[in-house]
Amino acid sequence: MIEELYLGIQKALKHYDCALGGGNISKGSRLSLDLFAIGEGRSDLFPTRSAARPGDGLYVTGPLGLARAGLDALIRKDDSARALINRFKMPQARFDAARVLAEHQVACVMDISDGLAGMPATSPRHRSFRLNLI
């Protein structure tokens, strides 16, 4: 398993033309990963969650739930859902979407990979947040 993990990290680094800056290895009863990235953003546009305003639209940049479905397939040992399993095992950074969002001066973004249902409770400022789905 560790070898597969290293191969996956190496593949992602090559795909995104990145370098690995370091890491920590320690013995424990469970595998734990702690990753971070350092990069450069556009100084004229730095979207934040707190920039959301009443009346703003809510848009997603791709289909929701595919990675979760892949995890469920892995848990059930259902090898027939290979495409979904790959969505879970090999998430893709959405640099393509970042460019489009920047071109349209989008001021508020957030990652909802953990689920749309928990989104409103992520910020104390938005506790009274209401989401109308049409």
Contacts in CASP RR format, 6 or more apart in sequence:
PFRMAT RR
TARGET T0000
AUTHOR 0000-0000-0000
METHOD contacts of the structure
MODEL  1
MIEELYLGIQKALKHYDCALGGGNISKGSRLSLDLFAIGEGRSDLFPTRS
AARPGDGLYVTGPLGLARAGLDALIRKDDSARALINRFKMPQARFDAARV
LAEHQVACVMDISDGLAGMPATSPRHRSFRLNLI
1 31 0 8 1.000
8 90 0 8 1.000
9 20 0 8 1.000
12 18 0 8 1.000
12 90 0 8 1.000
13 19 0 8 1.000
13 20 0 8 1.000
16 93 0 8 1.000
16 95 0 8 1.000
18 37 0 8 1.000
24 34 0 8 1.000
42 102 0 8 1.000
45 102 0 8 1.000
45 105 0 8 1.000
45 106 0 8 1.000
45 107 0 8 1.000
47 101 0 8 1.000
47 106 0 8 1.000
47 107 0 8 1.000
47 108 0 8 1.000
47 109 0 8 1.000
48 107 0 8 1.000
48 108 0 8 1.000
48 109 0 8 1.000
49 108 0 8 1.000
49 109 0 8 1.000
49 110 0 8 1.000
49 122 0 8 1.000
49 123 0 8 1.000
49 126 0 8 1.000
50 108 0 8 1.000
50 123 0 8 1.000
50 125 0 8 1.000
51 107 0 8 1.000
51 108 0 8 1.000
52 108 0 8 1.000
52 126 0 8 1.000
52 129 0 8 1.000
53 108 0 8 1.000
56 108 0 8 1.000
58 131 0 8 1.000
60 112 0 8 1.000
61 94 0 8 1.000
61 97 0 8 1.000
61 101 0 8 1.000
62 97 0 8 1.000
64 112 0 8 1.000
64 115 0 8 1.000
64 116 0 8 1.000
65 115 0 8 1.000
66 84 0 8 1.000
66 87 0 8 1.000
66 88 0 8 1.000
67 84 0 8 1.000
67 87 0 8 1.000
67 88 0 8 1.000
67 91 0 8 1.000
67 113 0 8 1.000
68 88 0 8 1.000
68 115 0 8 1.000
69 81 0 8 1.000
69 84 0 8 1.000
69 87 0 8 1.000
69 88 0 8 1.000
70 81 0 8 1.000
70 84 0 8 1.000
70 85 0 8 1.000
70 87 0 8 1.000
70 88 0 8 1.000
71 88 0 8 1.000
73 79 0 8 1.000
73 80 0 8 1.000
73 81 0 8 1.000
73 84 0 8 1.000
73 85 0 8 1.000
73 88 0 8 1.000
74 85 0 8 1.000
74 88 0 8 1.000
79 85 0 8 1.000
91 113 0 8 1.000
101 109 0 8 1.000
110 119 0 8 1.000
110 122 0 8 1.000
112 119 0 8 1.000
119 131 0 8 1.000
120 126 0 8 1.000
120 127 0 8 1.000
120 129 0 8 1.000
120 130 0 8 1.000
120 131 0 8 1.000
121 127 0 8 1.000
END
